[in-house]
Structure formats: structure tokens, C-alpha cells
Amino acid sequence: MMEVVLPHFQVGVAAVSLGIATAAFQAASAHVVARKYEHAGGTALAAIPRVQFLAAEMAIELRSARAYLGATIRRVGAGDPEAMLDVLGVKARAAEAALAVASRAMTLGGGAAFGRHGGLERIFRDAQAASVVAPTTDVLKEFLGKACLGVPLF
């Protein structure tokens, strides 16, 4: 299980989490570009520095988690004996990235993000679920900590 099933499952679930994060980023980006402040001369939300800062944080989360996933895939494929450490961490990292990006997307979406018509509330719910799908993020971090310290997993 640890050498065949777990690596494929972890990588697959991490990829799903990154898909969730990407959808959140795309939805929030589309919203802030399209949404205009009419009382401020039709300025788009995207022109506001705080909005740009949140978008940058979202992009950093996505790029970081994608890089980790890519490195994990390469290490597993190469038969790297240290790959199991990445296998244990990649789902946790991707789930945390999905939640961070989706949370910021909800902030950028404002009140509209909570309506069912835009899809952000569903994306946010899916991002929340990513951390509790077994093995949970907490369990994976426990396993990774044990592996890093040379403590048996079971």
C-alpha cells in the first residue's frame, strides 16, 4: 500500500486540490476584473492595491503547491528513496493551498461570493473538504513528522 497505492492516491488528490485552487483563482480574477466601482469613475476592483496583493498571494500559493506536486511526481517516477517524504506531504500542501486560495477568493468576491450563482461558495466548500478527506492533513503531517524523525509510522 505504501509503495504503490499511496503515492498514486496522494498525487491524484493533490492534483484535484490544485484544480480547486485554480478554479478559485480564476473565478476571483474574473470577478475583480469585471466588477467596476461606478462611484469611482468605473474603476475595476483589480486596480485596488489590496486586491492585487491578495491575487499575488493566491498566485504564490498555487505556484508553490504546483512545484511541490511536480517535484513529487518526478521523484516518485525516478524511484528516489526519499520520494515517500514528498508523497506524505504533497496532499497536505495542496489541500492547504486550496483552502488559502479559496479563502482569499471569497474575500475578493465579497458578498457575491456567498451566492450560489457564481460557484465560489461551492469551490470554497470543496477546498474545505480537501483537508479532511482521508488521510487528513493532520494525519499526513503526523506521518511526515515521524518519517522525518525516523519514528515508525505504525
Secondary structure, DSSP 8 states (H G I E B T S, - for coil): -TTTHHHHHHHHHHHHHHHHHHHHHHHHHHHHHH-EEGGGTTEEGGGSHHHHHHHHHHHHHHHHHHHHHHHHHHHHHTT-TTHHHHHHHHHHHHHHHHHHHHHHHHHHHGGGGGSTTSSHHHHHHHHHHHTTSSS-HHHHHHHHHHHHHT----
